[in-house]
Amino acid sequence: MDLFAYRHGELHAEDVPVRAIAERVGTPCYIYSQGTLESHYDRLIEAFAPIHPLVCYSIKSCPNLSVLKVLHDRGAGMDVVSGGELFRARSAGVEGSRCVYAGVGKTDEEIRYAIREGVGSGNGVATGLFNCESEEEFENLARIARDERAVVRVALRINPDVDPKTHRYTSTGKKETKFGVDLERARRFFVLYGRDAYAKLEGLHLHIGSPVYTTDPYREALTKTAKLVDELATDGITIRSIDLGGGFGADYESAQSPPLKQYADAILPLALPLHERGIQFILEPGRTIVANAGILLVKVLYTKTSGEKRFIICDAGMNALLRPSHYGSFHFIWPVEPGEAMIPARRTLDPNLPNTATQDVVGPLCESGDFLALDRTLPANIKRGDLLAVFTAGAYGMSMANRYNSSVLPAEVLVNGSAASLVRTRENFSSLIEHELTTSPISLDCAAREVCGVHAS
Ligand SMILES: *Cc1c(COP(=O)(O)O)cnc(C)c1O
């Protein structure tokens, strides 16, 4: 599942003792394992080899440039959902034509930037598209493409109305969510816009939610998609690509998620006949690649008991890792040096070891919602100064970290074998006020509005 393991009584990231990293860069810090990233990516490619998909890594799950570079070197394209993410992809050396660009609220400025960077400009073999989410967006995209004298390839994001049985906030393929257009409207969409000379509508895109721990929702969604492909064919419209989105699970608890091969075994029988008809497949995994490839390292500042309850107060909470408080997510937490008798065999709610107690692991912020775990079974002897590892924190960890209470963003370290590299320095107090103006009256000049390096018009 990953290359974070206890050796000689202490936690290692690949061959590097985690304590050594804490001593050099301090806490809180994120530590990523390059070997884990690579092996997850390779396993995905292997599992889906029969349909040769373009794998576009979902940048929003963990956007550090070094992580993007590792996956780009492996051959990955990128899934971006904003101009800022496209800028990251380009900065990591990924061609714009190898990016897919989704999102319900693309601005004119972002669309123009993406066209100029080559999104949708590829020839269809292992290249990405604009993933369009509404009629108004399509008309705007076609207008800007014409204005730029560019021909761009576009996929329509469809909403297949399937229930991925995941958290309400990360369920994205049901009718009542804001994503894509429903199947009834999809057919009309192609009839209406399928002949545009600048925005070439030729693909279907879906992303049903995340994490999806069963394979049935994918089968249901792809079945509906295949039916739409056939209906469109009767309208004289040829679909050239299908993007199945992301959402494959990760092991927050040991063996919680089906192996990638199991997702592939469920999807391939439906996808192969489409592939054989010349349809190019795209996947947009984030979590399944990077979640188990990262841990968050925090330090215990204090412990205290209030009534029956024991609190472990750490140097980071919802500012560094929002998922527990935002989604009620479970992350396994354990000391970096628990002692030989206390090494957990499995990452689970109760690892069934002696000398434990139920405790809350909380952060320093001024909110009761600031926690990493509630009522958790942990060693009873955790004390001030101990290091704790929060596991499976690679996805939606640093990418959702924030500066609430004027906290500074954590450092990030990438480990490869016995080498550890600092890939993002910890912010300092100056970072907090960098963009604030204390003296001048508000000035509304154009320069202040320019974001993507191109002017909106
Ligand atoms: C977030 C997202 C993904 C990635 O989801 P994971 O669960 O991290 O695999 C893929 N595609 C789109 C459009 C997304 O919004």
The ligand as an SDF file (V2000), in Angstrom:
LIG
                    3D

 15 15  0  0  0  0  0  0  0  0999 V2000
  -11.2560   15.8250   -8.1340 C   0  0  0  0  0  0  0  0  0  0  0  0
  -11.4090   15.3340   -9.5090 C   0  0  0  0  0  0  0  0  0  0  0  0
  -10.7260   14.1870   -9.9220 C   0  0  0  0  0  0  0  0  0  0  0  0
   -9.8630   13.3500   -9.0080 C   0  0  0  0  0  0  0  0  0  0  0  0
  -10.5680   12.6550   -8.0270 O   0  0  0  0  0  0  0  0  0  0  0  0
   -9.7870   11.5870   -7.1260 P   0  0  0  0  0  0  0  0  0  0  0  0
  -10.7890   11.0590   -6.1930 O   0  0  0  0  0  0  0  0  0  0  0  0
   -8.7130   12.3180   -6.4150 O   0  0  0  0  0  0  0  0  0  0  0  0
   -9.2680   10.5390   -8.0300 O   0  0  0  0  0  0  0  0  0  0  0  0
  -10.8470   13.8190  -11.2430 C   0  0  0  0  0  0  0  0  0  0  0  0
  -11.6020   14.5170  -12.1170 N   0  0  0  0  0  0  0  0  0  0  0  0
  -12.2720   15.6330  -11.7520 C   0  0  0  0  0  0  0  0  0  0  0  0
  -13.0680   16.3680  -12.7620 C   0  0  0  0  0  0  0  0  0  0  0  0
  -12.2020   16.0690  -10.4330 C   0  0  0  0  0  0  0  0  0  0  0  0
  -12.8910   17.1510  -10.0650 O   0  0  0  0  0  0  0  0  0  0  0  0
  1  2  1  0
  2  3  1  0
  2 14  2  0
  3  4  1  0
  3 10  2  0
  4  5  1  0
  5  6  1  0
  6  7  2  0
  6  8  1  0
  6  9  1  0
 10 11  1  0
 11 12  2  0
 12 13  1  0
 12 14  1  0
 14 15  1  0
M  END
$$$$
